[in-house]
Amino acid sequence: MKKEFLKRAMATGLVAAMAFTTAACGNSNTGNATTDDASTTNNAAATDDATSEAVDSTETAAAGDGSYENCTLTISWWGGDSRHSATQEALDLFMEKYPGITVESTYSAWDGWEEKMATAFAAGSAQDVNQINWNWITQYDADGSVFLDLNEYSNVIDLSQVDSKFLAMCEAGDGSQAGIPISMTGRILYWDKTTFDEVGCEIPTSLDELMACGEAFAAYGDDYYPLALGEYDRMIFMVYYLESVYGNDWVTGDTLNYTAEQVTEGLEFIQSLEDAHVIPSIATIAGDGAASLDQNQNWIDGHYAGIFEWDSSASKFQAALEEGREFVVGDYLTGMGDYQGGFSKVSMAWAINANCEHPKEAAMLVNFLMNDEDAAKILKSERGIPVSQSALAAAEADGGLDGIVVEANRKVLAYVSNSLDPYFEDSTLKSSDGVYYDVMAGLSYGDYTAEEAAEILIDGVNAVISQ
């Protein structure tokens, strides 16, 4: 069965040879990092003759004692075009406030990003400041050797702006503060209301209504679907369904809380959505030739009228739509079960490479991106609703928070009742050649029965959590 998955993966471009060479923190002679699909920008700094005397230490906590060294820092992140533009603008402001510090950026879409960063973390060559997923701390920094302990720079980074329970989610196994959370997030439904109006369907609020939309969309056009779910989306949607039915977290500690029969039930539920024309097949999505759904023409023009995505990704998917299409936040579906399934997690965090040659200056950059009021007005909700109290207050007062993202985030945090284990997003499971993709693609292609897919999924999850 694994051979069949590899054939599918190679046919659809899921398996690709990728190299990622990056430059660690150094002086102005440090070269730019380059990749085939990532954009790298060398942001010009101001001249060196204006340095720490230009810094007003009361303006931001980042200055610490007000001194810093002239240096070149590197930073990486993934996201969509709107996040790229906002982050670049914020970095330009940072360099204006701290002349003598140059910041070089490397960024791209999500597709293939974790594989590249995993290579860089293992080699110790990742950028100085990195946007990370919270589970990367467990996966790549279990002993606290990959990411800098931010507690050592608490006089530079104002950690008090973030709730202690959120900070605790970004601790490494040795108790070090490996990252600082930017926002909290969860998955929620988004709809292209324009397409639903054209088809003549109301936005579904129950599972029965969603299933009925499948029939209506099929009658409207074979290539129209009320919802689109890729392999990883299907995995999260299945867990949402099972948690709604049974109420248990997917995994607690090193224990998978669902039996083979229950996992089979969840997989049969996912397949029922495809059979009812609610979601396109994996082969259909692969045939679209897009790296991600926000870049898929069928989402852009409304043929795919719904997604199940992170609340922090709302602006990316909304911006991708053709002009004039109405993008709305949905509700969690009734009729799924007796429980409020779904989970929230740290959306993403900032972390500093432990090998950074200028850790204080890197900490200044992290503090600026987290807590600076002017930066918050630029970054707005590009990485979700800020958990930094100062950033949230500044962005709200400026009217800069995306109303869609605010609405989605509040719905998520008010509804979901389950916790996400840090191994759920382990690359062995989540990557494009991982267990989730194998199981969901194999089920969709007909290579696996639901029972066979359940066995593969359970074995894969147990192998990861038992490590």
Buried (B, 14 or more C-beta within 10 A) or exposed (E): EEEBBEEBBEEBEBBBEEEBEBBBBBEBEBEBBBBEEBEBBBBEBBEEEEBBEEBEEEEBBBBBEEEBEBBBBBBBBBBBEBBBEBBBEBBBBBBEBBBBBBBBBBBBBBBBBBBBBBBBBEEEBBBBBBBBBBBBBBBBBBEBBBBBBBBBBBEBBBBBBBBEEBBEBBBBEEEBBBBBBBBBBBBBBBBBBBBBEBBEBEBBBEBEBBBBBBBBBBEBEEEBBBBBBBBBBBBBBBBBBBBBBBBBBBBEEEEBBBEEEBBBBBBBBBBEBBEBBBBBBBBBBBEBEBBBBBBBEBBBEBBBBBBBBBBBBBBBBBEBBEEEBBBBBBEBBEEBBEBBBBBBBBBBBBBBBBBBBBBBBBBBBBBBBBBBBBBBBBBBBBBBBBBBBBBBBBBBEBEBBBEBBBBBBEBBBEBBBBEBBBBBBBBBBBBBBBBBBBBBBBBBBEBBBBEBBBBBBBEBBBEBBEE
